[in-house]
Amino acid sequence: MANANITSNLELCGEEKQVTGHQLLDQAEDISSHWWSTIDALFEQAKYWQGRDEPLPQWAIDWLERQASYKVRHESYDQHRVLLKMARQALSLAEGNGVNFTYEIWTKRSGHRVDMRHESLESANKVLAEAKGKYPDAFVARVSIKEATGGNDDPALLDTLIGRLQWAGMSVGTGDEEDHFTVIDATGRSVTVPASVLVEHTDVMSRLSDKTRERIESNLKLKKQKQTIRKAAKETAND
């Protein structure tokens, strides 16, 4: 792929439409997520959900089980998502935009950002070595960029948030992957971490509203219930 910005003309329903590599990857992820979620939900509903008014017919259950084992379905979908992520990063690099995260130097106690916008960990570590003389508690943090939510920031950045905190958004995990919550501080800076990490940070949780705390805790509880169901399904499939 010599130039990721080049668009291709596709004839769809008799009309020409220009698409980019990023658009094709987005559509591939949407389609795979739709069908994986549909098949996974049907399988769980048929096998492990109690109180069903209209259970699936046996022929449908047999068809689902013939497609692949529970373990294989999850592993193949996870691998598919990893490959899509790698393809997106390759396109971004080809366009000269870099990947969707950067490295920054922060201090833990004062929440001071010493340096920012390092595209590689090696570059950030060089600055960190120099900064240690003045800021002994300095550390390197990986920070998501370009999106207000999504990604996964270094949990240590939670210690640097200033003032009143608000919930800014959530990205939904697939399978056993946790949902990620984004919180924003009084300066407008945001940090995105898994729900379990956020719940364990008592200082951050205490500065969020009661409604937000309830939302995060309920989300984590529901996710654990689904993980229990999926674990039972996996053990049954391996028997």
Secondary structure, DSSP 8 states (H G I E B T S, - for coil): ---TT--EEEEETTEEEEE-HHHHHHHHHHHHHHHHHHHHHHHHHHHT-SS-SS---HHHHHHHHHH--HHHHHHHHHHHHHHHHHHHHHHHHHTT---SEEEEEEETTT--EEEEEESSHHHHHHHHHHHTTT-TTEEEEEEE-S-SS-S---GGGGGG--SS-EEEEEE---TT---EEEEE-TTS-EEEEEHHHHHH-HHHHHTS-HHHHHHHHHHHHHHHHHHHHHHHHHHHHH-
